[in-house]
């Protein structure tokens, strides 16, 4: 059995409905589903007690929001991000960047992505990404990607971005075989 299974339940009216079964957590969610945004693991304007009665199954957490200093304190917590944030009953999706930040980031290279954190700009390497995923133990994770935010980007920049993202995807997939999470 796989870690995640999708069953199509309805394909009429141009809406593809189904269920996602997460076998590791024995949790099923209906699709399409709402991915709830969080800021440092908290849904803005809601405390955890107010979150429980809401029909939320899946939350998004940005890794960049937890990269304070060189040694992130959240990496040292031994029980993963679910317990660190007290979201044990929810499925956790980790992405590198905050989806609400549309501003371009600092310079990226073939070796790292620059990400904005509370401690300033950090260089996210595939090794640091793997360390974060291993420490956080999310249910779903997005691989590193060199996103182009410049609306007037040249073809050379776009091609370089795609090549970097593919190379990092290969490295992230090798790491993911050792860590049980889903892309």
N, C-alpha and C positions, 0 to 999 in steps of 0.2 A: 504494500500500500504506500502511496506517496504522501508527502507532508501536507499537500493541499489537493483537493479534488473540486472540479467545477461540474455542476449538473445544469444543463439548459432546461428550463421549465416552460418558457414561452418565447416565441420568436415572431409574434404577430405585431402589427402596427409599428414596424420599424424599431421596436424596443426589444432588446435582448435581455430577458430576465432569467435569473437562475439562482443557484445557491453555491456558495463557497464553503467547503468543509475543511477546517483546519484540524487534522488528526492529532497533532501534538497537544493541542489544548482541548480537543473534543468540543469545538465551537463551530457553529454554522451561522453564516450571515447571508442575507438576501442581497442580490445584486439587481439593479445598480444600488450601491451603498454610499452612505455619506462618510467621507474621511474627515474627521473632526480635527480642526487646527488647534495646536497648543503652542503656548509661549513658555519655553523652558519646562514643558511637561504639564502645564496647567491650562485648562480651557479659559481664555480671557473672560473675566467677569463672573465666573462660576467657581464655587468651592467644591471640593470633592463630594460632600454630602448632597449638594444640589445636582451633581452630575449623575449620581446613581439611578434616580428614577427616570432619567431621559433614555430614549431608545438609541444609545450610542454603543457601537460594538468595536469600532476601529478608530484609533487616534494616531495623528501624525506628530512626530517629534523630530526637530531639526538638530542634527549632531553639532552644528556650529554653535548652537546656543549653550552647549555644555563645555566648550573648549575655552576655559577661562585663562589659564596660564599654561606653562610648559607641561606640568604634570596635573592633569584634570582630576579633581577630587572624585568625580563621578566614576572614573575608571577604577578607582580603588574599592568601590562598593562591591562585595563578592556575590550578590544575589541578583544582579541584572537591573535594568532600568524599570521593569514592571514594579518591583518592590521599592526601588529608590523613589519612584513617583507615586507609589501607592495606587497603581492601576492594574492590579493583578487580574481582574475580571475582564479586562479589555485586550483586544489585539493591538499590538504596537507596530507602527510602520515608521522606520527611521530613514530619513533623507538627509543628505549632507547639508543642504542649504535651506534657509527659510523661504517658503514660496511667496511670502508677502513682500520680500525685499526685491525690488525691481532695479535697484541701482547697480551699475556695473561694479564688479569686484576688482581688486588689485590684480596685478600681472600674474598670469599662470605660465608655468613652464612644462616641459615634458616630464619633470620629476614630481611636481606638486601642483595642487590647486590652492589658490589664495582664498581663504574664507574669513568673513568678518565675525569676530567673537567679542565677548564682553571684555576680554583682555587685549584687544587689538586684532590686527590681521595675523592669522596663523597659516602655516603652510601644511596642508593636508596631503600627506603622501599615501600611497597604497598601504604601507606598513602601519601608519597611524590609523587609517580607515579600518584595517583589519583588527587592530587593537580595540578600537571603539566598538566594533560589531561583536567582538568576543566578550567584552565587558558588559555591553548593554543587553545582549541576548534578545534582539527584537524578533517578532514573528515574521515580519516582512522588512526588507531593506532594499534601498535603491543603490546601485553601484555609483562610483565616482563618475562624474561627467563634466566635461569642459563646456559649460553652457555659454552660448554667445548671446549677450544682452544688448550689444550695439546694433541699433536698427540699420546702420549704414556699413555693416561689416563687409569687408572684401572677400572674394572667393578664397583667397589664400588663407585668411583667418578661419573661415568656415571649414575648409579641408583640414587644416591643422587641428581644429577642435574635434572633428570627427575621428581623426587618426588617434589623437590622445585618448579620447573616450573609449575607443575600441581596444587600445592597448591596456588601459586601466581595467576595462571589463574583463579581459583575459586574466589579469592578475587577481582581480576581485573574485572571479569564479574559482580559481585555484584555492584561494583562501577559504571560500565558502564551503568547499568540500570538507574542510576540517571543522567548520562551524555549522551547526544546524539552523539555518535561516533560509528564507525564500526570497528570491528576487522578484 
